[in-house]
Amino acid sequence: MIEKEDPVISEEEAAQYDRQIRLWGLDAQKRLRGSRVLLAGLGGLGAELAKNLILAGVKGLTLLDHEQVSEESCRAQFLVPVSAQGQNRAQASLERAQNLNPMVEVHADPDRAEDKPDDFFLQFDAVCLTGCSRDLMVRVDQLCSQHSIKVFCGDVYGYYGYMFCNLGREHHYVEEKLKVVKPSSDSSDGPEPKKAKVDPNETTMVKKTSSFCNLKEALEVDWTSEKAKASLKRTPVDYFLLHVLLKFRTDKGRDPDPKSYADDSQLLKQIRDDVLEAMGLSRDLLNDDFISYCFSEMSPVCAVVGGVLGQEVVKALSQRDAPHRNFFFFDGRKGNGMVDYFGPN
């Protein structure tokens, strides 16, 4: 386990986090209580993630966002009041975020994430990036990987959402398993020895380790290789859609906008063709239907993806239960929502 200063849980905190302590134990809550998290991007997804982390009881949460509150952002972002339009989005979110849990230190930073020096990111135990460019995510992920800092990336585009996590080459955690009771060696109940049985009333904690690739490796898969070709059929199409949307953000400096739907739709088609051709894949892999469903942040999708993302951050910081490796994709068009997992390693 990661060696950190052992935080003290006060009686007030024990009462506040009673349900969580019963769920995952006091040691896990202590590790969570001693963790500082950076959250970049206070859109709809960022607001959901901030809520989940604050209620879970991290030590501190820094909200980093240089954008201003707009009419559109108010629709998906519940931490900013409607009267805050034109104000900085991180600062406008601070009061409601802090009110969720006064025991958590919540700070607002109005600077651009791209302008922050490397040392800024190294003061946190986990860094969560939403609404960020591909270049920034790759830069921060590589930096944090070198210093054993956990990295999470996520976004919501209309009906679509994704999450990526990199917990390092060796992430240690524990899982609770039902205890197996072995038969006694001197059993005389028949010629055959008794089989081991599972005791439903007793559990044991099992230590495990997982390995993660970094974001650059996950995005730069060589799809012309035999190994990648063999895995193509089980790779969700959302993985390739993510490449298209990140390229759109890189080229335009924003996400697809409903106000320029016609022009952005044509650009999305062109980017789709260019991205898949560069990968050596057919453009038929991603049909034109995706265009109608990737505009704006939708509150229900933010809630689902934010819930999964928040849960993964909590699991990683508390070192309790198996994490996802490495991608989580959500498609709200598929009935009650279809979840796909993809790990390039």
Secondary structure, DSSP 4 states (H G I P E B T S, - for coil): ----------HHHHHHTHHHHHHH-HHHHHHHHT-EEEEE--SHHHHHHHHHHHHHT-SEEEEE--PBP-HHHHHH-TTS-GGGTTSBHHHHHHHHHHHH-TTSEEEEE-S-GGGS-HHHHTT-SEEEEES--HHHHHHHHHHHHTTT-EEEEEEEEBTEEEEEEE--S-EEEEEEEEEEEPPPTT--SSSSPPPPEEEEEEEEEEEEEE----HHHHH---TTSHHHHHHGGGS-HHHHHHHHHHHHHHHHSS---GGGHHHHHHHHHHHHHHHHHHTT--GGGS-GGGGGG-SSB-HHHHHHHHHHHHHHHHHHHHTBSPPP-SEEEEETTSTT-EEEEE---
